Amino acid sequence: MSYGNIVLASSKTGFIQNAIKWFTKSVFSHSLVTMPDVLGISIGIEACEGGVDTVRFDKNYVNDPNQGYQVWNLKVSQDIKDKAIIQLLNELEVGYGFLSYVWFIWRRINFLVGRDVKASNNWHTSGMICSQLCVAYLNACGLNSIFVG
């Protein structure tokens, strides 16, 4: 598999994963970025409960019957992807942004009562969640304009 792709994943089990899908109204509960293979093993970088870390993509996604996923190939040069992945490596071992969920819950409650607070920034800036990691990667690839509008 090529690397430097965004993966959107959907676990078929788990309270947290299902809560994320409900609050975001998405079929996906997780995202990550594929990295170059290591000794023939497909690898990704993700933010999960343990923080930002690498993960075996084959074992934890491809061969896991409880995981559904889609791989999105970015239409930028491999050189740009390589530089962006190097920037992501600086995020390794950053803690997970558990408190960010409070803001997402607040945003969902406001949406249900007819208020849109999506444009305001998340109150909690410590740690990182999976979508933040992927947005950082897209920004490093020069694709920040896809979030406008």
ChimeraX attribute file (.defattr): number of C-alpha atoms within 10 A of each C-alpha:
attribute: neighborCount
match mode: 1-to-1
recipient: residues
	/A:1	10
	/A:2	11
	/A:3	20
	/A:4	26
	/A:5	22
	/A:6	21
	/A:7	22
	/A:8	20
	/A:9	19
	/A:10	22
	/A:11	21
	/A:12	14
	/A:13	10
	/A:14	9
	/A:15	10
	/A:16	11
	/A:17	17
	/A:18	18
	/A:19	13
	/A:20	19
	/A:21	17
	/A:22	14
	/A:23	16
	/A:24	15
	/A:25	11
	/A:26	11
	/A:27	17
	/A:28	21
	/A:29	23
	/A:30	20
	/A:31	24
	/A:32	26
	/A:33	27
	/A:34	25
	/A:35	24
	/A:36	16
	/A:37	15
	/A:38	9
	/A:39	6
	/A:40	7
	/A:41	11
	/A:42	19
	/A:43	20
	/A:44	24
	/A:45	24
	/A:46	28
	/A:47	29
	/A:48	19
	/A:49	14
	/A:50	12
	/A:51	20
	/A:52	25
	/A:53	18
	/A:54	19
	/A:55	19
	/A:56	17
	/A:57	21
	/A:58	13
	/A:59	12
	/A:60	14
	/A:61	19
	/A:62	14
	/A:63	10
	/A:64	12
	/A:65	10
	/A:66	13
	/A:67	14
	/A:68	15
	/A:69	17
	/A:70	13
	/A:71	16
	/A:72	13
	/A:73	13
	/A:74	15
	/A:75	10
	/A:76	12
	/A:77	10
	/A:78	14
	/A:79	10
	/A:80	14
	/A:81	22
	/A:82	17
	/A:83	13
	/A:84	19
	/A:85	23
	/A:86	14
	/A:87	14
	/A:88	19
	/A:89	13
	/A:90	10
	/A:91	19
	/A:92	15
	/A:93	14
	/A:94	16
	/A:95	18
	/A:96	19
	/A:97	21
	/A:98	15
	/A:99	16
	/A:100	17
	/A:101	15
	/A:102	13
	/A:103	17
	/A:104	18
	/A:105	15
	/A:106	15
	/A:107	20
	/A:108	20
	/A:109	15
	/A:110	14
	/A:111	13
	/A:112	10
	/A:113	8
	/A:114	9
	/A:115	11
	/A:116	13
	/A:117	16
	/A:118	14
	/A:119	7
	/A:120	9
	/A:121	9
	/A:122	16
	/A:123	11
	/A:124	14
	/A:125	10
	/A:126	13
	/A:127	18
	/A:128	23
	/A:129	24
	/A:130	23
	/A:131	16
	/A:132	16
	/A:133	20
	/A:134	22
	/A:135	15
	/A:136	19
	/A:137	25
	/A:138	23
	/A:139	15
	/A:140	19
	/A:141	22
	/A:142	14
	/A:143	15
	/A:144	13
	/A:145	9
	/A:146	9
	/A:147	9
	/A:148	5
	/A:149	4
